[in-house]
Amino acid sequence: MLDDRKLTILRAIVTDYVSMREPVGSRALVERYHLDVSPATVRNDMAVLEEEGYITQPHTSAGRIPTDKGYRLFVDRLGAVKPLSGAERRAIETFMAGALDVDDVVRRTVRLLAQITQQVAIVQYPIVSGATIRHIEIVILTAERGLLILVSSTGKVDQHTVELGGAPEAAVADLRGRLNTALMGLSPAKAVERASTLLDELPADLRPLGTVMIAALLELVTTDPSTRVVVGGVPNLTRFSDQFETTVRPVLEALEEQVVLLRLLGEVGIGGDVTVRIGHENPYEPLRATSVVASAYGNSPDAWATLGIVGPTRMDYPSTMAAVRAVARYVGRFLAEG
């Protein structure tokens, strides 16, 4: 357990590093925060924090910077979420006023989030119904050609012609059963996420046919707006300009993958809480140099979606969390009233 002084020092290191972008030394902490102890005492406390994995020394003779573990403790215990000022709240309302439809709301929201957080904003299209997958059928037309049929719980029927490649009827029936078992009852967004892992679970002899069917299924379910994610503020990645190959390029590639973005947003629950995933807590490796701050918006389990930001682990978490929460609440109210 860390005592109060060590927690104060960690809070100061996070705050200074985020604002100044430079490693923080013991003497600077004593002078800026009036710690009423000597720099030597602060150095000893910093050594303990480093040993516990909360801070690290980027190079010899440098100050210290927070680790992912240090940021996590800061978010969980040390950083109070800053309430938005009246001017900031009015700015949100002004920016969103006059939105014409859902498309306009999403476009305005992603621009607004990117502007007020100076990060990359990601906004999922709202799920406007509780539609789920009821049944998947594969009809064999010829030895080489078939018809994939997708039936939703609302009665909507979609279909897609597929190449069977001469697969035996038993293989087609086996795959149909596996697809129904894996995807029946899932929303379109959850079906996209589940289908992305299903192929690896198929027996080797079913994978060629499975590849064709899953690709066709994804094409059908991604016509649902809830599987779409809009991205804005990508130029804000220029703050990583000195780390283009190691950080910016992988992030740019990840931002192009709708399935990845849906997975990032998919663990956020309904209820207005803000979810923060820091560095290595992210499930997708190319984004492990970033943090994701996200919140659900909407007013019921059948009418909600998620929005958030992707940015460097060195971010102003209290302000960013406040902004994401405020925008999510405002957009949720706006859609409910609309």
TAHUHU-V55018 format. One record per backbone hydrogen bond with DSSP energy under -1.0 kcal/mol. NH is the residue of the N-H (numbers start at 1). CO is the residue of the C=O. Records with the same first field share a line. If there is no record, write none. Layout:
NH: CO, CO
This chain:
7: 3
8: 4
9: 5
10: 6
11: 7
12: 8
13: 9
14: 10
15: 11
16: 12
17: 13
18: 14
19: 15
20: 16
21: 17
24: 64
29: 25
30: 26
31: 27
32: 28
33: 29
42: 38
43: 39
44: 40
45: 41
46: 42
47: 43
48: 44
49: 45
50: 46
51: 47
52: 48
53: 50
54: 49
56: 65
62: 59
64: 24
65: 56
67: 54
71: 67
72: 68
73: 69
74: 70
75: 71
76: 72
77: 73
78: 73
79: 74
89: 85
90: 86
91: 87
92: 88
93: 89
94: 90
95: 91
96: 92
97: 93
99: 96
105: 101
106: 102
107: 103
108: 104
109: 105
110: 106
111: 107
112: 108
113: 109
114: 110
115: 111
116: 112
117: 113
118: 114
120: 310
121: 232
122: 308
123: 230
124: 306
125: 228
127: 304
133: 186
134: 151
135: 151
137: 149
139: 147
141: 145
142: 145
146: 162
147: 139
148: 160
149: 137
150: 158
151: 135
152: 156
153: 132
155: 152
158: 150
160: 148
162: 146
164: 144
166: 143
167: 164
172: 168
173: 169
174: 170
175: 171
176: 172
177: 173
178: 174
179: 175
180: 176
181: 177
182: 178
183: 179
184: 180
185: 133
186: 183
191: 187
192: 188
193: 189
194: 190
195: 191
196: 192
197: 194
198: 194
201: 198
202: 199
206: 203
210: 206
211: 207
212: 208
213: 209
214: 210
215: 211
216: 212
217: 213
218: 214
219: 215
220: 216
221: 217
222: 218
223: 220
224: 221
227: 224
228: 225
230: 123
232: 121
236: 233
237: 234
238: 235
239: 236
240: 237
241: 238
243: 240
247: 243
248: 243
249: 244
251: 247
252: 248
253: 249
254: 250
255: 251
257: 254
261: 257
262: 258
263: 259
264: 260
265: 261
266: 262
268: 265
275: 294
277: 292
279: 290
281: 278
282: 279
287: 284
288: 285
290: 287
291: 311
292: 277
293: 309
294: 275
295: 307
297: 305
299: 303
303: 300
305: 297
307: 295
308: 122
309: 293
310: 120
311: 291
315: 313
317: 315
320: 316
321: 317
322: 318
323: 319
324: 320
325: 321
326: 322
327: 323
328: 324
329: 325
330: 326
331: 327
332: 328
333: 329
334: 330
335: 331
336: 332
337: 333
338: 334
